[in-house]
Protein backbone atom coordinates (compact mmCIF):
# COMPACT_ATOMS: atom_id res chain seq x y z
CA UNK A 1 0.00 0.00 0.00
CA UNK A 2 2.89 2.35 0.84
CA UNK A 3 4.38 1.66 -2.59
CA UNK A 4 1.18 2.84 -4.33
CA UNK A 5 1.04 6.01 -2.26
CA UNK A 6 4.70 6.80 -2.94
CA UNK A 7 4.22 6.07 -6.66
CA UNK A 8 1.21 8.40 -6.86
CA UNK A 9 3.08 11.07 -4.95
CA UNK A 10 6.06 10.80 -7.32
CA UNK A 11 3.78 10.94 -10.39
CA UNK A 12 2.01 14.01 -9.01
CA UNK A 13 5.35 15.73 -8.38
CA UNK A 14 6.68 14.80 -11.81
CA UNK A 15 3.51 16.03 -13.52
CA UNK A 16 3.64 19.32 -11.63
CA UNK A 17 7.29 19.78 -12.62
CA UNK A 18 6.62 19.05 -16.30
CA UNK A 19 3.62 21.41 -16.40
CA UNK A 20 5.56 24.17 -14.65
CA UNK A 21 8.49 23.87 -17.07
CA UNK A 22 6.34 23.71 -20.17
CA UNK A 23 4.44 26.86 -19.16
CA UNK A 24 7.71 28.82 -19.00
CA UNK A 25 8.76 27.62 -22.46
CA UNK A 26 5.53 28.36 -24.37
CA UNK A 27 4.36 31.63 -22.84
CA UNK A 28 5.13 34.32 -25.45
CA UNK A 29 6.23 37.75 -24.31
CA UNK A 30 3.61 40.51 -24.53
CA UNK A 31 3.33 41.70 -28.11
CA UNK A 32 2.09 45.15 -29.03
CA UNK A 33 -0.65 46.10 -31.45
CA UNK A 34 -2.36 49.26 -32.58
CA UNK A 35 -5.01 50.50 -34.97
CA UNK A 36 -5.44 53.61 -37.10
CA UNK A 37 -8.55 54.72 -38.96
CA UNK A 38 -8.47 55.13 -42.73
CA UNK A 39 -10.12 58.37 -43.83
CA UNK A 40 -11.59 59.41 -47.18
CA UNK A 41 -11.94 63.17 -47.58
CA UNK A 42 -12.54 63.45 -51.34
CA UNK A 43 -15.92 65.06 -50.67
CA UNK A 44 -14.33 67.71 -48.46
CA UNK A 45 -15.62 65.98 -45.33
CA UNK A 46 -13.51 63.31 -43.65
CA UNK A 47 -15.31 59.95 -43.60
CA UNK A 48 -14.27 56.73 -41.90
CA UNK A 49 -13.17 54.50 -44.79
CA UNK A 50 -11.71 51.53 -42.94
CA UNK A 51 -9.08 50.42 -40.51
CA UNK A 52 -5.39 49.51 -40.35
CA UNK A 53 -4.39 46.92 -37.74
CA UNK A 54 -0.70 46.78 -36.87
CA UNK A 55 0.58 43.76 -34.95
CA UNK A 56 4.01 43.08 -33.54
CA UNK A 57 5.25 39.64 -34.56
CA UNK A 58 7.19 37.37 -32.20
CA UNK A 59 10.45 38.38 -33.94
CA UNK A 60 9.77 42.11 -33.30
CA UNK A 61 8.72 42.91 -36.87
CA UNK A 62 5.22 43.97 -37.92
CA UNK A 63 2.29 42.66 -39.87
CA UNK A 64 -0.48 44.92 -41.15
CA UNK A 65 -4.07 44.23 -42.09
CA UNK A 66 -5.77 46.96 -44.11
CA UNK A 67 -9.58 46.85 -44.30
CA UNK A 68 -11.49 49.12 -46.67
CA UNK A 69 -15.13 49.82 -45.80
CA UNK A 70 -17.87 48.50 -48.11
CA UNK A 71 -18.96 51.97 -49.21
CA UNK A 72 -15.45 52.77 -50.52
CA UNK A 73 -14.90 49.72 -52.73
CA UNK A 74 -16.37 47.78 -55.63
CA UNK A 75 -16.28 43.98 -55.73
CA UNK A 76 -14.63 43.84 -59.18
CA UNK A 77 -11.78 46.21 -58.27
CA UNK A 78 -8.47 45.82 -56.43
CA UNK A 79 -7.03 48.69 -54.41
CA UNK A 80 -3.23 49.00 -53.96
CA UNK A 81 -2.21 49.78 -50.37
CA UNK A 82 1.20 51.07 -49.29
CA UNK A 83 3.15 52.96 -46.67
CA UNK A 84 4.01 56.31 -48.22
CA UNK A 85 5.67 59.59 -47.32
CA UNK A 86 5.68 62.89 -49.15
CA UNK A 87 8.98 63.42 -50.99
CA UNK A 88 9.79 67.15 -51.09
CA UNK A 89 12.34 66.64 -53.89
CA UNK A 90 9.98 64.74 -56.19
CA UNK A 91 6.94 66.74 -54.98
CA UNK A 92 4.83 63.62 -54.61
CA UNK A 93 4.22 60.68 -52.31
CA UNK A 94 6.88 57.98 -52.51
CA UNK A 95 6.09 54.36 -51.68
CA UNK A 96 8.30 52.94 -48.93
CA UNK A 97 6.53 49.63 -48.31
CA UNK A 98 4.06 47.81 -50.52
CA UNK A 99 1.18 46.25 -48.57
CA UNK A 100 -0.43 44.52 -51.54
CA UNK A 101 -3.85 44.85 -53.18
CA UNK A 102 -7.04 45.09 -51.19
CA UNK A 103 -9.59 42.77 -52.75
CA UNK A 104 -12.81 44.58 -53.63
CA UNK A 105 -14.67 41.42 -52.72
CA UNK A 106 -13.26 40.88 -49.23
CA UNK A 107 -12.14 44.44 -48.53
CA UNK A 108 -8.91 43.34 -46.85
CA UNK A 109 -5.24 42.66 -47.42
CA UNK A 110 -2.69 41.37 -44.91
CA UNK A 111 1.08 41.77 -45.23
CA UNK A 112 3.33 39.81 -42.88
CA UNK A 113 6.03 40.83 -42.37
CA UNK A 114 5.94 44.36 -43.79
CA UNK A 115 9.26 45.12 -45.55
CA UNK A 116 11.00 48.26 -46.77
CA UNK A 117 10.94 48.38 -50.59
CA UNK A 118 14.50 49.72 -50.88
CA UNK A 119 16.20 47.10 -48.70
CA UNK A 120 13.68 44.25 -48.53
CA UNK A 121 14.29 44.24 -44.75
CA UNK A 122 11.36 43.80 -42.33
CA UNK A 123 10.08 46.84 -40.44
CA UNK A 124 10.23 46.41 -36.67
CA UNK A 125 7.46 47.58 -34.35
CA UNK A 126 9.99 49.81 -32.53
CA UNK A 127 11.03 51.45 -35.83
CA UNK A 128 7.41 52.01 -36.81
CA UNK A 129 6.82 53.97 -33.59
CA UNK A 130 9.64 56.40 -34.49
CA UNK A 131 8.55 57.19 -38.07
CA UNK A 132 7.29 60.68 -38.79
CA UNK A 133 5.28 61.77 -41.81
CA UNK A 134 4.51 58.22 -42.97
CA UNK A 135 0.96 57.17 -43.89
CA UNK A 136 -0.91 54.10 -45.04
CA UNK A 137 -2.51 54.99 -48.34
CA UNK A 138 -5.08 53.16 -50.49
CA UNK A 139 -5.24 54.14 -54.17
CA UNK A 140 -7.91 53.83 -56.84
CA UNK A 141 -7.31 54.98 -60.43
CA UNK A 142 -4.29 57.07 -59.32
CA UNK A 143 -6.43 58.89 -56.73
CA UNK A 144 -6.20 58.53 -52.97
CA UNK A 145 -9.18 56.45 -51.84
CA UNK A 146 -8.24 56.50 -48.15
CA UNK A 147 -5.28 57.16 -45.91
CA UNK A 148 -4.19 57.13 -42.27
CA UNK A 149 -1.16 58.63 -40.52
CA UNK A 150 1.04 56.06 -38.78
CA UNK A 151 1.87 58.32 -35.84
MDTraj code that builds the backbone (N, CA, C; nanometers):
import mdtraj as md
import numpy as np

residues = "UNK UNK UNK UNK UNK UNK UNK UNK UNK UNK UNK UNK UNK UNK UNK UNK UNK UNK UNK UNK UNK UNK UNK UNK UNK UNK UNK UNK UNK UNK UNK UNK UNK UNK UNK UNK UNK UNK UNK UNK UNK UNK UNK UNK UNK UNK UNK UNK UNK UNK UNK UNK UNK UNK UNK UNK UNK UNK UNK UNK UNK UNK UNK UNK UNK UNK UNK UNK UNK UNK UNK UNK UNK UNK UNK UNK UNK UNK UNK UNK UNK UNK UNK UNK UNK UNK UNK UNK UNK UNK UNK UNK UNK UNK UNK UNK UNK UNK UNK UNK UNK UNK UNK UNK UNK UNK UNK UNK UNK UNK UNK UNK UNK UNK UNK UNK UNK UNK UNK UNK UNK UNK UNK UNK UNK UNK UNK UNK UNK UNK UNK UNK UNK UNK UNK UNK UNK UNK UNK UNK UNK UNK UNK UNK UNK UNK UNK UNK UNK UNK UNK".split()
xyz = np.array([
    [0.0814, -0.1185, 0.0000],
    [0.0000, 0.0000, 0.0000],
    [0.0866, 0.1260, 0.0000],
    [0.1978, 0.1203, 0.0801],
    [0.2889, 0.2349, 0.0843],
    [0.3500, 0.2599, -0.0525],
    [0.3770, 0.1530, -0.1267],
    [0.4383, 0.1658, -0.2586],
    [0.3456, 0.2407, -0.3537],
    [0.2154, 0.2136, -0.3477],
    [0.1185, 0.2839, -0.4329],
    [0.1136, 0.4316, -0.3979],
    [0.1117, 0.4623, -0.2709],
    [0.1044, 0.6014, -0.2257],
    [0.2288, 0.6780, -0.2698],
    [0.3447, 0.6156, -0.2531],
    [0.4699, 0.6798, -0.2937],
    [0.4720, 0.6977, -0.4450],
    [0.4258, 0.5987, -0.5195],
    [0.4220, 0.6069, -0.6657],
    [0.3317, 0.7214, -0.7106],
    [0.2130, 0.7317, -0.6511],
    [0.1211, 0.8397, -0.6861],
    [0.1787, 0.9763, -0.6500],
    [0.2461, 0.9822, -0.5369],
    [0.3084, 1.1074, -0.4945],
    [0.4191, 1.1478, -0.5922],
    [0.4993, 1.0520, -0.6351],
    [0.6059, 1.0803, -0.7320],
    [0.5477, 1.1229, -0.8664],
    [0.4428, 1.0567, -0.9121],
    [0.3782, 1.0938, -1.0390],
    [0.3192, 1.2339, -1.0320],
    [0.2577, 1.2670, -0.9188],
    [0.2009, 1.4009, -0.9015],
    [0.3113, 1.5060, -0.9052],
    [0.4221, 1.4789, -0.8379],
    [0.5346, 1.5727, -0.8381],
    [0.5958, 1.5887, -0.9748],
    [0.6116, 1.4765, -1.0456],
    [0.6679, 1.4798, -1.1809],
    [0.5774, 1.5572, -1.2760],
    [0.4473, 1.5327, -1.2673],
    [0.3505, 1.6026, -1.3522],
    [0.3535, 1.7524, -1.3251],
    [0.3578, 1.7907, -1.1990],
    [0.3640, 1.9323, -1.1631],
    [0.4905, 1.9960, -1.2192],
    [0.6028, 1.9259, -1.2089],
    [0.7289, 1.9781, -1.2618],
    [0.7259, 1.9957, -1.4122],
    [0.6709, 1.8976, -1.4843],
    [0.6621, 1.9052, -1.6298],
    [0.5715, 2.0200, -1.6714],
    [0.4551, 2.0336, -1.6070],
    [0.3617, 2.1411, -1.6404],
    [0.4249, 2.2763, -1.6121],
    [0.4933, 2.2895, -1.5004],
    [0.5562, 2.4168, -1.4654],
    [0.6637, 2.4543, -1.5673],
    [0.7444, 2.3590, -1.6089],
    [0.8495, 2.3874, -1.7070],
    [0.7910, 2.4207, -1.8428],
    [0.6896, 2.3466, -1.8851],
    [0.6344, 2.3712, -2.0172],
    [0.5658, 2.5066, -2.0243],
    [0.5064, 2.5538, -1.9161],
    [0.4443, 2.6865, -1.9160],
    [0.5482, 2.7946, -1.9418],
    [0.6655, 2.7824, -1.8814],
    [0.7709, 2.8819, -1.9003],
    [0.8174, 2.8857, -2.0451],
    [0.8217, 2.7704, -2.1108],
    [0.8756, 2.7615, -2.2460],
    [0.7782, 2.8123, -2.3523],
    [0.6473, 2.8016, -2.3321],
    [0.5525, 2.8362, -2.4372],
    [0.4831, 2.9704, -2.4175],
    [0.5010, 3.0341, -2.3070],
    [0.4365, 3.1626, -2.2844],
    [0.5102, 3.2696, -2.3636],
    [0.4450, 3.3283, -2.4667],
    [0.5135, 3.4320, -2.5448],
    [0.5180, 3.5638, -2.4683],
    [0.6186, 3.6432, -2.4949],
    [0.6227, 3.7750, -2.4309],
    [0.5075, 3.8598, -2.4837],
    [0.4708, 3.9636, -2.4097],
    [0.3615, 4.0514, -2.4529],
    [0.3965, 4.1212, -2.5827],
    [0.3113, 4.1058, -2.6817],
    [0.3326, 4.1697, -2.8112],
    [0.2403, 4.2894, -2.8234],
    [0.2877, 4.3931, -2.8894],
    [0.2092, 4.5148, -2.9031],
    [0.1241, 4.5121, -3.0295],
    [0.0184, 4.5906, -3.0273],
    [-0.0647, 4.6097, -3.1454],
    [-0.1285, 4.7472, -3.1376],
    [-0.1692, 4.7961, -3.2526],
    [-0.2363, 4.9264, -3.2579],
    [-0.3260, 4.9303, -3.3806],
    [-0.4109, 5.0315, -3.3841],
    [-0.5013, 5.0499, -3.4973],
    [-0.5052, 5.1974, -3.5344],
    [-0.5207, 5.2244, -3.6628],
    [-0.5437, 5.3606, -3.7097],
    [-0.6609, 5.3565, -3.8080],
    [-0.7359, 5.4641, -3.8116],
    [-0.8545, 5.4719, -3.8958],
    [-0.8176, 5.5295, -4.0321],
    [-0.8615, 5.4605, -4.1374],
    [-0.8473, 5.5131, -4.2733],
    [-0.9554, 5.6175, -4.2957],
    [-0.9180, 5.7275, -4.3600],
    [-1.0120, 5.8366, -4.3832],
    [-1.0174, 5.8687, -4.5324],
    [-1.1382, 5.8924, -4.5819],
    [-1.1591, 5.9408, -4.7180],
    [-1.2143, 6.0816, -4.7045],
    [-1.1451, 6.1792, -4.7654],
    [-1.1936, 6.3173, -4.7583],
    [-1.2108, 6.3781, -4.8965],
    [-1.2384, 6.2949, -4.9974],
    [-1.2543, 6.3453, -5.1337],
    [-1.3763, 6.4349, -5.1481],
    [-1.4735, 6.4213, -5.0603],
    [-1.5925, 6.5062, -5.0671],
    [-1.5728, 6.6368, -4.9911],
    [-1.4579, 6.6525, -4.9268],
    [-1.4334, 6.7710, -4.8457],
    [-1.4666, 6.7485, -4.7000],
    [-1.5299, 6.6355, -4.6702],
    [-1.5625, 6.5976, -4.5333],
    [-1.4966, 6.4631, -4.5059],
    [-1.4201, 6.4552, -4.3985],
    [-1.3508, 6.3308, -4.3650],
    [-1.4515, 6.2236, -4.3242],
    [-1.4429, 6.1086, -4.3907],
    [-1.5315, 5.9953, -4.3604],
    [-1.4473, 5.8732, -4.3264],
    [-1.4943, 5.7965, -4.2277],
    [-1.4274, 5.6727, -4.1905],
    [-1.4364, 5.5763, -4.3075],
    [-1.3210, 5.5359, -4.3606],
    [-1.3175, 5.4498, -4.4787],
    [-1.2600, 5.3120, -4.4501],
    [-1.2256, 5.2841, -4.3267],
    [-1.1707, 5.1533, -4.2944],
    [-1.0769, 5.1585, -4.1767],
    [-0.9930, 5.0568, -4.1675],
    [-0.9079, 5.0420, -4.0505],
    [-0.7759, 4.9755, -4.0891],
    [-0.6693, 5.0153, -4.0208],
    [-0.5389, 4.9509, -4.0354],
    [-0.5021, 4.8923, -3.8998],
    [-0.4816, 4.7600, -3.8962],
    [-0.4390, 4.6922, -3.7739],
    [-0.2914, 4.6593, -3.7874],
    [-0.2144, 4.7006, -3.6881],
    [-0.0701, 4.6782, -3.6874],
    [-0.0390, 4.5856, -3.5709],
    [0.0250, 4.4739, -3.5990],
    [0.0579, 4.3763, -3.4954],
    [0.2069, 4.3500, -3.4917],
    [0.2618, 4.3459, -3.3714],
    [0.4009, 4.3075, -3.3542],
    [0.4090, 4.1555, -3.3633],
    [0.5023, 4.1078, -3.4420],
    [0.5254, 3.9642, -3.4556],
    [0.6231, 3.9178, -3.3475],
    [0.6320, 3.7901, -3.3259],
    [0.7186, 3.7369, -3.2200],
    [0.8663, 3.7715, -3.2413],
    [0.9064, 3.8004, -3.3670],
    [1.0454, 3.8384, -3.3939],
    [1.0684, 3.9894, -3.3854],
    [0.9637, 4.0656, -3.3448],
    [0.9774, 4.2107, -3.3295],
    [0.9362, 4.2896, -3.4514],
    [0.9159, 4.2225, -3.5647],
    [0.8720, 4.2909, -3.6867],
    [0.7206, 4.3100, -3.6838],
    [0.6660, 4.3693, -3.7912],
    [0.5225, 4.3972, -3.7917],
    [0.4499, 4.3263, -3.9055],
    [0.3217, 4.3052, -3.8815],
    [0.2294, 4.2664, -3.9870],
    [0.1204, 4.3731, -3.9866],
    [0.0594, 4.3938, -4.1030],
    [-0.0480, 4.4925, -4.1147],
    [-0.1651, 4.4318, -4.1888],
    [-0.2845, 4.4590, -4.1384],
    [-0.4069, 4.4232, -4.2086],
    [-0.4803, 4.5530, -4.2396],
    [-0.5063, 4.5758, -4.3668],
    [-0.5768, 4.6958, -4.4107],
    [-0.7160, 4.6533, -4.4557],
    [-0.8180, 4.7152, -4.3958],
    [-0.9576, 4.6846, -4.4299],
    [-1.0239, 4.8105, -4.4837],
    [-1.0801, 4.7997, -4.6028],
    [-1.1487, 4.9120, -4.6667],
    [-1.2992, 4.8901, -4.6524],
    [-1.3692, 4.9914, -4.6040],
    [-1.5133, 4.9819, -4.5798],
    [-1.5896, 4.9552, -4.7088],
    [-1.7026, 4.8869, -4.6959],
    [-1.7869, 4.8503, -4.8112],
    [-1.8193, 4.9690, -4.9013],
    [-1.8524, 5.0811, -4.8420],
    [-1.8957, 5.1967, -4.9209],
    [-1.7835, 5.2619, -5.0009],
    [-1.6585, 5.2191, -4.9809],
    [-1.5447, 5.2771, -5.0521],
    [-1.4771, 5.1784, -5.1465],
    [-1.5485, 5.0703, -5.1824],
    [-1.4897, 4.9723, -5.2728],
    [-1.5973, 4.9053, -5.3579],
    [-1.5523, 4.8553, -5.4726],
    [-1.6367, 4.7782, -5.5633],
    [-1.5812, 4.6370, -5.5698],
    [-1.6696, 4.5378, -5.5768],
    [-1.6285, 4.3977, -5.5733],
    [-1.5317, 4.3618, -5.6862],
    [-1.5470, 4.4215, -5.8028],
    [-1.4635, 4.3842, -5.9178],
    [-1.3287, 4.4580, -5.9230],
    [-1.3018, 4.5428, -5.8281],
    [-1.1776, 4.6213, -5.8267],
    [-1.0787, 4.5691, -5.7224],
    [-0.9514, 4.6015, -5.7423],
    [-0.8466, 4.5819, -5.6429],
    [-0.7879, 4.7184, -5.6119],
    [-0.7504, 4.7390, -5.4861],
    [-0.7031, 4.8689, -5.4412],
    [-0.5639, 4.8561, -5.3808],
    [-0.4595, 4.9077, -5.4495],
    [-0.3234, 4.9001, -5.3962],
    [-0.3113, 4.9772, -5.2641],
    [-0.2456, 4.9149, -5.1669],
    [-0.2208, 4.9780, -5.0372],
    [-0.0698, 4.9830, -5.0148],
    [-0.0239, 5.0903, -4.9512],
    [0.1199, 5.1069, -4.9295],
    [0.1455, 5.2011, -4.8134],
    [0.2669, 5.1943, -4.7605],
    [0.3145, 5.2956, -4.6670],
    [0.3866, 5.3986, -4.7513],
    [0.3448, 5.5235, -4.7402],
    [0.4011, 5.6305, -4.8219],
    [0.4466, 5.7466, -4.7338],
    [0.5261, 5.8338, -4.7946],
    [0.5672, 5.9586, -4.7315],
    [0.5864, 6.0604, -4.8423],
    [0.5507, 6.1840, -4.8149],
    [0.5680, 6.2895, -4.9150],
    [0.7161, 6.3162, -4.9349],
    [0.7588, 6.3169, -5.0621],
    [0.8978, 6.3420, -5.0989],
    [0.9064, 6.4854, -5.1496],
    [0.9734, 6.5728, -5.0738],
    [0.9791, 6.7151, -5.1089],
    [1.0656, 6.7414, -5.2325],
    [1.1535, 6.6483, -5.2685],
    [1.2344, 6.6639, -5.3893],
    [1.1516, 6.6286, -5.5130],
    [1.0805, 6.5185, -5.5062],
    [0.9983, 6.4739, -5.6189],
    [0.8604, 6.5411, -5.6223],
    [0.8242, 6.6063, -5.5122],
    [0.6945, 6.6737, -5.4984],
    [0.5768, 6.5782, -5.5175],
    [0.5908, 6.4607, -5.4575],
    [0.4826, 6.3619, -5.4612],
    [0.5069, 6.2588, -5.3515],
    [0.4061, 6.1770, -5.3268],
    [0.4221, 6.0679, -5.2312],
    [0.5101, 5.9601, -5.2915],
    [0.6035, 5.9104, -5.2109],
    [0.6876, 5.7979, -5.2514],
    [0.6475, 5.6759, -5.1690],
    [0.6462, 5.5606, -5.2346],
    [0.6091, 5.4360, -5.1678],
    [0.7326, 5.3779, -5.0996],
    [0.7200, 5.3515, -4.9699],
    [0.8301, 5.2945, -4.8926],
    [0.8096, 5.1471, -4.8604],
    [0.6822, 5.1042, -4.8560],
    [0.6526, 4.9628, -4.8305],
    [0.5207, 4.9280, -4.8980],
    [0.5259, 4.8280, -4.9836],
    [0.4059, 4.7812, -5.0522],
    [0.3296, 4.6869, -4.9588],
    [0.1998, 4.7107, -4.9433],
    [0.1184, 4.6255, -4.8569],
    [0.0313, 4.5290, -4.9370],
    [0.0350, 4.5407, -5.0691],
    [-0.0432, 4.4515, -5.1543],
    [-0.1724, 4.5159, -5.2000],
    [-0.2571, 4.4363, -5.2653],
    [-0.3850, 4.4854, -5.3178],
    [-0.5002, 4.4427, -5.2284],
    [-0.5826, 4.5386, -5.1932],
    [-0.7044, 4.5087, -5.1190],
    [-0.8052, 4.4535, -5.2189],
    [-0.8573, 4.3380, -5.1900],
    [-0.9591, 4.2771, -5.2753],
    [-1.0904, 4.3525, -5.2587],
    [-1.1508, 4.3927, -5.3702],
    [-1.2806, 4.4585, -5.3630],
    [-1.3880, 4.3680, -5.3075],
    [-1.3693, 4.2390, -5.3226],
    [-1.4673, 4.1424, -5.2724],
    [-1.4606, 4.1295, -5.1204],
    [-1.3407, 4.1071, -5.0673],
    [-1.3262, 4.0876, -4.9225],
    [-1.3017, 4.2176, -4.8474],
    [-1.2426, 4.3158, -4.9156],
    [-1.2140, 4.4441, -4.8525],
    [-1.0893, 4.4453, -4.7669],
    [-1.0085, 4.3375, -4.7709],
    [-0.8905, 4.3337, -4.6851],
    [-0.7659, 4.2852, -4.7593],
    [-0.6534, 4.3212, -4.7021],
    [-0.5241, 4.2661, -4.7423],
    [-0.4393, 4.2586, -4.6156],
    [-0.3594, 4.1528, -4.6049],
    [-0.2686, 4.1375, -4.4914],
    [-0.1279, 4.1179, -4.5451],
    [-0.0337, 4.1900, -4.4864],
    [0.1084, 4.1775, -4.5232],
    [0.1861, 4.1399, -4.3975],
    [0.2578, 4.0276, -4.4043],
    [0.3326, 3.9807, -4.2883],
    [0.4582, 3.9070, -4.3341],
    [0.5738, 3.9557, -4.3003],
    [0.6030, 4.0833, -4.2373],
    [0.5989, 4.1968, -4.3405],
    [0.5865, 4.3179, -4.2924],
    [0.5943, 4.4356, -4.3791],
    [0.7425, 4.4665, -4.3987],
    [0.7837, 4.4884, -4.5255],
    [0.9256, 4.5121, -4.5547],
    [0.9444, 4.6450, -4.6282],
    [1.0615, 4.7051, -4.6042],
    [1.1000, 4.8257, -4.6773],
    [1.1239, 4.7880, -4.8224],
    [1.0716, 4.8654, -4.9173],
    [1.0942, 4.8380, -5.0592],
    [1.2420, 4.8464, -5.0968],
    [1.3116, 4.9468, -5.0462],
    [1.4497, 4.9716, -5.0879],
    [1.5469, 4.8633, -5.0425],
    [1.5236, 4.8058, -4.9246],
    [1.6201, 4.7099, -4.8696],
    [1.5650, 4.5682, -4.8571],
    [1.4359, 4.5536, -4.8708],
    [1.3680, 4.4247, -4.8529],
    [1.3846, 4.3714, -4.7107],
    [1.4146, 4.4607, -4.6162],
    [1.4287, 4.4244, -4.4747],
    [1.2962, 4.4484, -4.4033],
    [1.2603, 4.3608, -4.3084],
    [1.1362, 4.3800, -4.2334],
    [1.1395, 4.5070, -4.1486],
    [1.0224, 4.5655, -4.1296],
    [1.0078, 4.6837, -4.0443],
    [0.9741, 4.6353, -3.9038],
    [1.0497, 4.6815, -3.8053],
    [1.0225, 4.6408, -3.6666],
    [0.9153, 4.7319, -3.6060],
    [0.8493, 4.6804, -3.5044],
    [0.7464, 4.7581, -3.4348],
    [0.8093, 4.8819, -3.3713],
    [0.9299, 4.8670, -3.3150],
    [0.9986, 4.9811, -3.2532],
    [1.0311, 5.0886, -3.3567],
    [1.0745, 5.0478, -3.4766],
    [1.1033, 5.1446, -3.5830],
    [0.9764, 5.2160, -3.6253],
    [0.8674, 5.1422, -3.6394],
    [0.7405, 5.2013, -3.6814],
    [0.6985, 5.3136, -3.5870],
    [0.7216, 5.2956, -3.4574],
    [0.6819, 5.3971, -3.3587],
    [0.7616, 5.5266, -3.3734],
    [0.8794, 5.5205, -3.4368],
    [0.9642, 5.6395, -3.4485],
    [0.9448, 5.7145, -3.5809],
    [0.8716, 5.6570, -3.6754],
    [0.8554, 5.7186, -3.8070],
    [0.7708, 5.8452, -3.7981],
    [0.8100, 5.9465, -3.8730],
    [0.7292, 6.0684, -3.8795],
    [0.6952, 6.0979, -4.0252],
    [0.5720, 6.1398, -4.0470],
    [0.5281, 6.1769, -4.1808],
    [0.4854, 6.0601, -4.2689],
    [0.4896, 5.9385, -4.2180],
    [0.4507, 5.8217, -4.2966],
    [0.3015, 5.7949, -4.2806],
    [0.2394, 5.7450, -4.3885],
    [0.0959, 5.7166, -4.3890],
    [0.0704, 5.5845, -4.4594],
    [-0.0404, 5.5207, -4.4238],
    [-0.0912, 5.4098, -4.5038],
    [-0.1862, 5.4732, -4.6028],
    [-0.1702, 5.4375, -4.7292],
    [-0.2514, 5.4989, -4.8344],
    [-0.3109, 5.3896, -4.9233],
    [-0.4379, 5.4075, -4.9575],
    [-0.5077, 5.3162, -5.0485],
    [-0.5427, 5.3968, -5.1723],
    [-0.5087, 5.3422, -5.2905],
    [-0.5241, 5.4142, -5.4168],
    [-0.6324, 5.3500, -5.5025],
    [-0.7012, 5.4320, -5.5797],
    [-0.7908, 5.3827, -5.6838],
    [-0.7764, 5.4747, -5.8042],
    [-0.7472, 5.4193, -5.9196],
    [-0.7314, 5.4979, -6.0434],
    [-0.6429, 5.6202, -6.0231],
    [-0.5281, 5.6021, -5.9577],
    [-0.4289, 5.7070, -5.9317],
    [-0.4776, 5.8145, -5.8352],
    [-0.5917, 5.7944, -5.7718],
    [-0.6426, 5.8889, -5.6726],
    [-0.6387, 5.8234, -5.5348],
    [-0.6214, 5.9056, -5.4331],
    [-0.6198, 5.8535, -5.2968],
    [-0.7624, 5.8181, -5.2561],
    [-0.7858, 5.6914, -5.2293],
    [-0.9177, 5.6452, -5.1843],
    [-0.9318, 5.6630, -5.0336],
    [-0.8229, 5.6360, -4.9610],
    [-0.8242, 5.6502, -4.8149],
    [-0.6808, 5.6532, -4.7658],
    [-0.6593, 5.7166, -4.6504],
    [-0.5278, 5.7160, -4.5907],
    [-0.5368, 5.7372, -4.4416],
    [-0.4265, 5.7000, -4.3727],
    [-0.4192, 5.7133, -4.2273],
    [-0.2750, 5.7401, -4.1873],
    [-0.2517, 5.8393, -4.1017],
    [-0.1156, 5.8628, -4.0525],
    [-0.0734, 5.7491, -3.9591],
    [0.0547, 5.7131, -3.9638],
    [0.1036, 5.6062, -3.8782],
    [0.1455, 5.6530, -3.7401],
    [0.1505, 5.7822, -3.7177],
    [0.1865, 5.8320, -3.5842],
    [0.1160, 5.9605, -3.5536],
])
top = md.Topology()
chain = top.add_chain()
for i, resn in enumerate(residues, 1):
    res = top.add_residue(resn, chain, resSeq=i)
    for name in ("N", "CA", "C"):
        top.add_atom(name, md.element.get_by_symbol(name[0]), res)
traj = md.Trajectory(xyz[None], top)
